[in-house]
């Protein structure tokens, strides 16, 4: 989970550490927890130590930055897929300080900080009202309750790009008055052995709202469940989504990422002036 990420909306991933504490329903079947346990790393929960890394790991983004300066491209770095950089633990403050320094040394990279704790972002960063141009801040909004809870904090962060990750989408989400503060929307369904099906109407409503507000929209995946209409898979497990759509469990690869026959790969437009 580093160079050349398989996550569609980023170029690379970088983890300053591994481990976290579950915060909300989106965390229930956390892929990062499952992956770390599969590798024998007990890093999840409030009492567990976090997995830290050495100089070689921390040098990787410096190499990406050097390459970016040569090619003229701007890689996007998702930070962190196996943690939350704003987890409120004092034993992580030193690692966070290293991360802020690294971000300052890699102006050729756009750093995407995705958190379930946007209320702590300004408190745990050193930038005050002058966030670096290469830092994007996002928060998870899996349903309306958590969108309402987190978007008020996200809106106050003075970052160049503010985005939401409505993945896994577990209920309808309306941006409403917060749409003026959002520069990008990522959404998708859940994958994994315990994946919960999302309603297609939730994705379509979010897409329509983004189109009306001129917000770039990225549909990452259906996840393990896809709409059953038109699929002749009589042996596939099926379930009714909240909107009544018959959803078939056909696996992430087969489900794909087409929404109404199209790929939605929207990216924010960043003013570099």
C-alpha positions in Angstrom: 0.0 0.0 0.0 2.5 2.6 -1.2 3.6 3.5 -4.7 1.0 3.1 -7.5 -2.0 2.5 -5.4 -4.9 0.4 -6.7 -7.3 2.9 -5.1 -8.9 4.7 -8.2 -8.9 8.2 -6.8 -5.2 8.4 -5.7 -1.8 7.8 -7.1 0.1 6.6 -4.0 -0.7 5.8 -0.4 1.4 6.6 2.6 0.9 5.5 6.2 2.8 7.3 9.0 1.7 4.4 11.2 -0.8 1.6 11.3 -3.8 1.3 13.7 -6.8 3.2 14.9 -10.0 3.1 17.0 -13.5 2.6 15.4 -15.6 5.7 15.4 -18.9 5.2 13.6 -20.9 2.6 11.5 -18.5 2.9 8.5 -15.8 1.4 10.7 -17.8 -1.7 11.6 -16.1 -4.0 9.1 -12.9 -2.0 8.7 -10.7 -3.4 5.9 -7.6 -1.9 7.5 -8.3 -3.7 10.8 -8.9 -7.0 8.9 -5.7 -6.6 6.9 -3.5 -5.8 9.9 -4.9 -8.8 11.8 -4.2 -11.0 8.8 -0.6 -9.9 9.0 -0.5 -10.6 12.7 -0.4 -6.9 13.8 -2.5 -6.1 16.9 -2.8 -2.4 16.3 -6.5 -1.8 16.6 -8.3 -0.4 19.6 -7.6 2.2 22.3 -5.2 0.1 24.3 -3.1 -1.3 21.4 0.2 0.2 20.3 0.5 1.6 16.8 2.8 0.1 14.2 5.5 2.7 13.4 8.0 2.8 10.6 11.7 3.6 10.0 13.6 6.0 7.8 13.3 3.9 4.6 9.5 4.1 4.7 9.5 7.8 5.4 11.9 8.4 2.5 9.5 7.0 -0.1 7.5 10.2 -0.6 10.7 12.2 -1.1 11.5 9.9 -4.1 7.9 10.4 -5.4 8.4 14.1 -5.1 11.7 14.1 -7.0 10.1 12.1 -9.8 7.1 14.5 -9.9 9.4 17.5 -10.4 11.0 15.7 -13.4 7.7 14.7 -15.1 5.7 17.8 -14.2 2.8 15.7 -13.0 1.2 16.0 -9.5 0.7 12.6 -7.8 -2.0 12.4 -5.2 -1.0 10.8 -2.0 -3.7 9.3 0.2 -2.7 9.5 3.8 -3.5 7.3 5.6 -5.2 4.1 4.5 -4.3 2.1 7.6 -4.8 4.8 10.2 -6.2 8.2 11.0 -3.7 11.0 11.2 -5.9 12.9 13.6 -6.3 10.1 16.1 -6.0 12.0 19.4 -3.1 10.2 21.1 -0.1 12.0 22.5 2.2 9.0 21.7 1.6 9.8 18.0 2.5 13.5 18.2 6.1 12.8 17.2 5.0 10.9 14.1 2.6 13.6 13.2 5.4 16.2 13.4 7.4 14.1 11.1 4.5 14.0 8.7 4.0 17.8 8.7 7.7 18.2 8.0 7.5 15.6 5.2 4.6 17.4 3.6 6.6 20.7 3.7 9.4 18.9 1.9 7.2 17.5 -0.9 5.6 20.5 -2.6 5.3 18.4 -5.8 2.8 16.0 -4.2 -0.9 16.7 -3.2 -1.5 15.1 0.2 -5.0 13.8 0.8 -5.7 13.6 4.5 -8.9 11.6 5.0 -10.2 11.5 8.6 -13.2 10.6 10.7 -12.1 13.3 13.1 -12.2 16.6 11.2 -12.9 18.4 14.5 -9.3 17.8 15.6 -7.6 18.7 12.3 -6.8 22.3 13.1 -5.8 21.4 16.7 -3.3 18.8 15.6 -1.7 20.6 12.7 0.8 23.5 12.9 -0.6 25.6 10.0 -3.2 27.8 11.7 -5.1 29.7 9.0 -2.5 29.1 6.4 -2.7 25.5 5.3 -0.2 24.4 2.6 -1.5 24.5 -1.0 -0.6 20.8 -1.4 -2.9 19.6 1.5 -6.4 18.4 0.8 -8.6 17.5 3.7 -11.5 15.0 3.6 -13.9 13.3 5.9 -16.1 10.2 5.9 -19.8 10.7 5.6 -21.4 7.3 5.4 -25.0 8.6 6.1 -26.8 11.8 6.9 -26.2 11.6 10.7 -22.5 11.5 10.2 -22.5 14.0 7.4 -24.3 16.5 9.7 -21.9 15.7 12.5 -18.6 16.1 10.5 -19.3 18.6 7.7 -19.6 21.6 10.1 -16.0 20.9 11.2 -14.7 20.2 7.7 -16.2 23.5 6.4 -14.1 25.5 8.9 -10.7 24.0 7.8 -8.8 26.5 5.5 -7.5 23.9 3.1 -7.2 24.3 -0.7 -9.5 21.3 -1.3 -12.1 19.9 1.0 -13.7 16.6 0.1 -15.9 13.9 1.4 -15.7 10.1 1.1 -19.2 8.7 1.3 -17.9 5.2 1.3 -19.2 2.8 2.3 -22.5 4.6 1.7 -24.8 3.3 4.3 -27.7 5.7 3.9 -28.8 8.7 1.8 -26.6 11.8 2.1 -27.6 15.3 1.2 -24.9 18.0 1.2 -27.5 20.8 1.5 -25.9 24.1 2.7 -22.5 22.4 3.1 -22.2 22.0 -0.7 -20.6 25.4 -1.0 -17.7 24.2 1.1 -17.1 20.9 -0.7 -14.8 20.6 -3.7 -15.0 16.9 -4.4 -17.2 13.9 -3.6 -16.0 10.3 -3.6 -18.6 7.6 -3.0 -19.0 3.8 -3.3 -20.3 0.7 -1.8 -18.8 -1.7 0.7 -16.7 -4.8 -0.1 -15.5 -7.6 2.1 -17.1 -10.7 3.6 -19.6 -8.7 5.7 -20.4 -6.0 3.1 -23.7 -4.2 3.4 -25.5 -3.3 0.1 -26.0 0.3 -0.8 -29.2 1.6 -2.5 -28.6 2.8 -6.1 -30.9 5.7 -5.5 -28.5 7.0 -2.8 -25.7 7.3 -5.4 -27.9 8.8 -8.0 -29.2 11.5 -5.6 -25.7 12.4 -4.6 -24.6 12.5 -8.2 -27.5 14.8 -9.1 -26.7 17.1 -6.2 -23.0 17.3 -7.2 -24.0 18.1 -10.8 -26.3 20.8 -9.7 -23.6 22.4 -7.5 -20.8 21.8 -10.0 -18.9 19.5 -7.6 -16.7 16.8 -9.2 -18.1 13.3 -8.5 -16.1 10.1 -8.2 -17.9 6.8 -8.1 -15.3 4.4 -6.8 -17.2 1.1 -6.8 -20.4 -0.8 -6.2 -18.5 -3.1 -3.7 -19.6 -6.7 -3.4 -23.2 -5.9 -4.2 -24.6 -4.6 -7.5 -28.1 -4.0 -8.9 -29.6 -7.3 -10.0 -31.7 -6.0 -12.9 -30.5 -7.5 -16.2 -28.1 -10.0 -14.5 -28.9 -13.7 -15.1 -27.3 -15.0 -11.9 -29.9 -17.3 -10.4 -27.5 -18.7 -7.9 -26.2 -15.4 -6.6 -27.1 -14.3 -3.1 -29.6 -11.5 -3.3 -31.0 -8.9 -0.9 -33.3 -5.9 -1.1 -31.6 -2.6 -0.7 -33.3 0.1 1.4 -34.9 1.6 -1.7 -36.3 -1.8 -2.8 -33.7 -2.5 -5.5 -32.8 -6.2 -5.8 -29.0 -6.4 -5.1 -26.9 -9.4 -6.0 -23.7 -10.3 -4.2 -21.4 -10.9 -7.2 -18.1 -9.6 -5.8 -16.3 -6.4 -6.2 -14.6 -7.2 -9.5 -17.8 -8.3 -11.2 -19.8 -5.5 -9.8 -17.5 -3.0 -11.3 -17.8 0.8 -11.0 -20.3 1.9 -13.7 -23.2 4.0 -12.4 -26.0 4.1 -15.0 -23.6 2.9 -17.7 -20.8 5.5 -17.0 -17.6 5.8 -15.1 -17.5 8.9 -12.9 -13.9 9.9 -12.3 -14.3 13.5 -11.3 -11.4 15.4 -9.7 -11.3 18.8 -8.1 -9.9 21.8 -10.0 -7.2 23.3 -7.9 -6.2 27.0 -8.2 -2.4 27.1 -8.0 -2.3 30.8 -8.1 
